[in-house]
């Protein structure tokens, strides 16, 4: 998989199109992208591992959108 294909397979914000999301877990802001199956990629800080489930509330790092991982993936599939 090329870097370009990897970018194409990441999920984007339904409001602004950004591909970076964040969660606050145990007082640490963890930034990441999501692949089309809901797995985190490009995690920052690099030693963090976001604990994501379908019901985890995530936030767009660029606008005010927030929602669950499952909801975001459902919106992605509805657009396909």
N, C-alpha and C positions, 0 to 999 in steps of 0.2 A: 504494500500500500504506500502510495506516495504521500508526501505532506499535504499536497493539494486535495487528494482524495480523503485524507483524514479530516481535513477542515470541512469538506462537503458533508461528512457523516456526523458532524456535531450538531447538536440541537441549538436553535437560536430563540431569543426572547420573542414572544408573539407581539409585543408592543413596539420595541425599537430595533429588533434584529441582532442585538449583541449576542455574543456566544460565551460570555463569562457570567457566572452566577456565584453566589456566596451563601454560606450558612454561618451562624454563630454557634459553635459547639464548645461548651465548657469555657466560655469567655474568650475563645480564639476565633477570629474571623478567618474562614477557609474559603479561598477562591478556587474555582474549577470550571471546566467545560464539561458537558455531558455528551456521550456518544448516543447514537440512536436507540440503544437498548437501556439507557439510563445509568450507565457506568461513568464515574468521574474520570476525567483526564486532565492533564496540565494543572495539577494541584499546586497551590501556593498557600502557605509555605510548603516546600517540598517534603518535609518530614511529617506533614499532617495527612490524615486519612479520614475524609468526611464519612460519617456513618449515615448513609442514605438508604431510605426505604421508599416505597411507593407513596407513603403518606408524609414524608419529610417536607416541611415547608422550606422552599428555597427562594432566593431573591435575585433579581437581575442586578448586576454590578453597575449598570449604566442608566437605569431608569427606575421608576417606582413599582414595576411589576413584581408580584410575589405569587406563589402558588405551590402546589405539590409537584413532586417529580411525576407522578402518574398523570396529573392534569396537563402538564407540559407535554408529555409524550403523546397523550390523547389528541392534543391540538395539532401536534406534528403529523400524526397519522391521518387526521381529518383533512389536512391540506394536501396529502399525497394523492 
